[in-house]
Amino acid sequence: MNAKEIRQLFPILNEEVNGNPLVYLDSAASSQKPVQVIEAIDDYYRHYNSNVHRGVHTLGTKATDAYEGAREKVRQFINAHSTEEIIYTRGTTTAINLVASSYAKANVSEGDEIVLTPMEHHSNIIPWQQVAKENGATLKYIPLQEDGSITLDDAREAITDKTKIVAISHVSNVLGTINPIKEITEMAHQHGAVVVVDGAQSAPHMKVDMQQLGCDFFAFSGHKMCAPTGIGILYGKKEHLEKMEPIEFGGEMIDFVGLYESTWKELPWKFEGGTPIIAGAIGLGAAIDFLEEIGLDAIEQHEHELSEYALERFEQMEDMMIYGPKKRAGLMTFNLKDVHPHDLATVVDQEGIAIRAGHHCAQPLMKWLDVSATARASFYLYNTKEDIDSLANALLKTKEYFGDVF
């Protein structure tokens, strides 16, 4: 199935924006949803809407089977050992905060170090800042190369016996940099440190294998991989999760409650307090079915071809500043000389083209780039070279328009 055929499965891509066919190039922020996912959610609400785990009636049993069946799909999708290692969360941010608030605060002490990179999303910086403040630890950053990549030599220098946690993105949401997670994990483990991976920009776009990567925790969001908003995953090695305390308390996550003491359910449910995101989980399961039918290897190759084509088109344009390494994931971050990214995004929106503009929740990286903001076009399985042509033509119009203005 090629991209043009895949597009037909996404109802929103038939919409018009400002009188033009929609060209959606903001999937790094949130992907569109195929009809299979929309129908799976609709089917749940129409035919077996019920709470899970609590009732023995038919609807409750069917909902529980679908909810837990989706957990098994996630396990297979990332090649985890067990569904006990798959925790449902609201998204990547919640998943990372769970690790920081439970594992890190119990295992990081004064004088310990937490190693990051300057390319991290705010969601993978702020939780560690809070841990460092409360526990007296030090934040340490692996420096970036000129193209926005990191080297294993620099990582080796940053990670020492003082390192307790290495928190790193698999793929940068701004630069498209693909970090060497397996090698960094091996390095960290030699020093007794654990590795927390922000997989928000990798899990939707390439095959991720927890046994191959070896990391201790891996977080990602459903809404970036054709699933609904409000559902995400924390993968954690069972040996860590068993020792961690829950950070939310109430129904669903308890085993026994007395007047003065309570005990928790076994994994994974001890981290899932309250009525869970049932429809979201079912939608995530449907999204995984869809992506695996297309094939993650095929998706990655398609996005690689789009990135190469976009880089070729953009490099031909005068006054264009492109950020990030040559070898990158499926996104392009750029600025047009003398045009603020917000103005640029507003103008191309008039052509029906949706791109991102701003600091992309990566203000330390913007400072490193010496800019206040950038524009970003991000690609997914439903995008085509014609989409990139449309953006390139719109950028030329933008350049001409602002050239006339000034």
N, C-alpha and C positions, 0 to 999 in steps of 0.2 A: 504494500500500500504506500503510494507516494504522498507527498505533502498536500498536493491539491485534492486528493481523495480524502485524506485525513481531515482537511478543512471542512468538508461537508458534514462531518460529525459534530461540529461545534456551532450550535445555532446562532450564537452572538456574532460570529464572523460573517453572517449574512446581513448584519445591520449596516445602516449608513450613519455617518457622523458628519454634521455640518454639510450635508448634501453630497458627501463622498463615501465610497465604500470604506469600511473600517479596515485600517491596517494596524494591527495590535502588536506593538513592539515593547511591551512592558511586562513580560512574563517573569522576570526576575523579582518583580514586586508581587505579582499574583498571576497565576495562569488562568486561562479560560477553561470551561468545563464541557466535556463531551456529553452527548445525549445519553450515553450509557450510565454516567454518574448521576445526571439529573433524574433519570428514570428510576434508578435504584433508591434514591432518597424519596422520591414521590411514592414509590411502591411501599416503602416502610410506613410513611405517614398515612397512606390510604388504606393499607390492608393489614398491618400488624403492629401499629403503634402501641408500645407498651414499655414499661420499665424492665430492666434486666436484673437477673440474679435473685429477684425477690419473690416472684410469683410462680406457682406451679400450673397456672392456666395456660391454654394453648398459645395465646398471643405473647405472653411473657417468655415462654419456652422458645418460640420462633425468633423473637427479638434477641434473646440471649445467644442463641445459636449463630445468628448473623453477626452480632457484635463480637463474640469470641472467635468466630470464623474469620473475621477481618484481621484479628490479632495474629492468627496463624499465617494469613497471607503476608502480613508485614514481616513476620519471622523469616519466611521463605525469601521474601523480596530482598532482605539485607543479609541473609544467611547467618542468622543468630542460632545459637545452640538450642534455645528453648523459648517458648512463649512467656516463661517467667521473667525473661530479660527484656520484654517489650512492655513499656509503660505508656499508656495513653495520656497525653497532655493537651493543652490548648494550642501548642505550637512550639517552635524552636526556643523562643524566649522563655516560656514557662519551663521547658525541659532543662535548659542551662541553669535557670534559677533554682530548680530543684536540686541539682548537683551542688551548686554553690552553697545553698542554705542547709543542706543535709550533710553530704559527704565532706565538703571543704571545711565547713565550720567545726567539724569534729576531728579533722585530721591535719589541719594547717595550724601551726603555732608561730609564736614570735620568732623572727629571724629566718623563717622559711621563705622560699621564693615561689612565685607564680609566674610562669613564662608565657608571654603573649606575642603577637605581632602587631605592628601599627595598622595593618589592613583590616583588622577585625571590625565587624558590625558592632554597634553600641551594645547589643544584647550579649556580646561575648567580651565586653570590657567592663561595663558597669557592675555586674554581679561580683566580679573578681576584685574590683576596687572596694566594694563593700566588705568582702571577706578580709582583704588586706587591712582595712581600717579597724575592723572589729577584733581581728586576731593578731595584729602586729606583724603581718607578713609584708614582703616587698614585691612589687610588680617589676618585672624585667622584660624587655622587649627585644626580640630578634630583629636586627636592622634589615631594612629593605635595600635591595639593589636598585640601580638607576631605573630599571624597567618595571619595578614593582614586584619582583620575585624575591625569594629568600634562598640562601645557600645552606647546604648541610654543614659547611665549616662554621658559619655563623651560628647555626642552631647548636652545634656541638660546643661552642664556646659559651653560649647562653645557658645551656642545661647542665647543671652541676649536682653534686650531692645535696645541695641546699634546696633543689627544686622539688616541690611536692606535686605541683600540677602544671601541665602544659595545656593551654587552651588555644585552639587554633582552628581557623576555617579551612575546610577542605577546598573550597573555591571562593575566591573573593567576589563579593557582590558588586564591586566597583571596577576592579582591574581585570577580572576574569582569570587571575592567577590560579593555577592548580598546584596546591602544595603537596609535597612528598610525605603523606601521612604515615605510610608504612615505615619509612626510614626514620622519621622523627619519633614514632612510637617505640621502635626498637632502641633508639638512643635514650629516650626517657626511662624506659623500663630498666636499662642498665644502671640507672641512678635511683631506682626505686620510686620514680614519679609515675603518676597516672596521667592519661591523655584524654582530654575532652574535646571532641570534634564538633564544630558547627557544620552540619551537613545540609543546611537549607538550600544551598546552590549546587549541590552535587547529586543528592538522592534523586531529584526529578530528571536528571540529564545523563546519568551514566550508571553503570552497574556498580553498586557498592557492596562489598563483601566483608562482614565483620571479622571473619576468620583470616582473611587475607590482610586486612588493614591492621588488625590486632589492637585497636584502640580500646580504652576502658569504657568510655561513654560516647554516644553518637546521637545528635539531636537533629530532627528535621520537621518540616511543616507540610501538612496536606495541601494547603491552598496553592502552593507553588508547583504541585504535581498533579493537577487536574481534579483534585478533591475539594471538598467544601472548606470554607474558613472555619477556624475554631477547633481544628483537630490537628494534633501533632504527635510525635513519637520521641520518647527517650529510650534508646537502647543502653543498657548497662550490664556489664559482666555480673553474673549472679553472685560471685564472691564479694563484690562491693555492695550490691543492692541488699543482700541479706543483712549486712551490718549497719546499713543506713536507717535512720529514723524517718518516719513520714513527717511532712511539714504541714499537711492539711488533715484535720481530724473531723470525724462525724460518721454519717452512715456509709455503708458500702465497704469501708476499709477496716471495720472492726471484726474481731472474733467474739470476744466476750466483754460486756460492759457491766461493771459493778458500781456501787455508789462512790467508791474511792479509788478503784483501779480498773484499768481496761487492758485488753490485749489486742494485737493486730492480726488481721488475716495474713495468709502467706502471700508470697509474690505471685503475680504482679499487683494484686488488688490492694495491698496495704498502702500504696501510693495514689490510689484513685478514690479519694473521699467524695461523697455526694453522688447524686445522680449523674452518670457520665454522659459524654457527648455521643449518644447512641447513633443518631442519624449521620453524624460526621464520620464515625468509625465505619459505618456501612458504606458511606460514600467513598471513604478512603480505600476500602476493600475493592469497590468497583473500579476506582481509578487505577489501582495496582493491576487488576485484571486487564484493563485497557492498555496500560503502558507495556505490560509483558507480552500482550498480543502483538503490539507493534515491534517490540524488542528494544531494550535499552542500548544495545550496541548500535543498532540502526539509528536510534535517536541521537546518540553521541556523534556518530559519523555525519549525520545530516547537519547538526549544529556546527560541527567543525568546518564543513564546506561553506555554510552560511557566513561564519566568522571570517574565513579566508576571503570570500567574495566581498564582504563588507569592508574589510581592511583594504583590499585592492581599490574599491570605489572611493573610499574616504581619502586614501593617500594621494589620489589624483586631484583632490580639491585644494585650492589655495586657502591659506589662513585657517587650516584645520589642525587642531592639536588633539592627538589621540593618546590615551593613557593606557598603560599596561603592556605586558610582554607580547611578543609575536605569537607564541604558543599559548592559547587562551581558551577558556570555555566560551559558550555561545552568547557573548554580549560585547558591546562596543561602547566605551565611555569616552566622551570627547567634548571639546569646546570649539566654538567658532569665534574667531578674533573679533573683538569689539561688540559682541552680541551676548547679553546675559543669557544663561541657560534657560531661565524661566521665560524670557521673551521668545527664545528659539522654540521651546516646547509649545508655547501658545500659538505661534505662527503655524507650525507644522500641524497642530491640532485642527486648524481651519481646513487643512487638506485631508482630514479624517485619520491622521496618523497619531497614535498614542505612544509617546516615549516618556521617560522619567527625567525630571530635572530637580536638582537640589544637592544636598550633601549626602544623600543615600544612607542616612544613619551611620555615617563613617567620618565624623568631623576630624578626628586625629589624622586620618588618611588625607582629607582635604588639605589640612595644614601642611602635611608632608609634600603634597603636590603643589603647594603654594597657590591654591585657588580657594574661593569661597564656595563654589558649587560647580557641578558639571552636568551635561546631558548624558543620558544613557539609553541605548537601544538594546533590548535583550530578546533573544530568539528562542523559539521552541519548535516542537515537532510539526506544528501547523503553519509555520512561516515558510516563505519562498524567497527566491532571489528577486522576484518581482516586488515583494514588499520592500526589500533593500533599495531597489531602483526607485521606488516611490519616495522613500525617505531621502535618498541622495538628491533627487530632483527637487524635493521640497526644501532641502538645505540650500540648494543653489538659488531658489527663489527668495529664501530668507536672507541670504547674503546680498542679493541684488537689492532687496527692499531696504535693508538697513544701510546699504551703501548709498542709496538715493537719499535716505533720511539725513545721513551725516554729510 
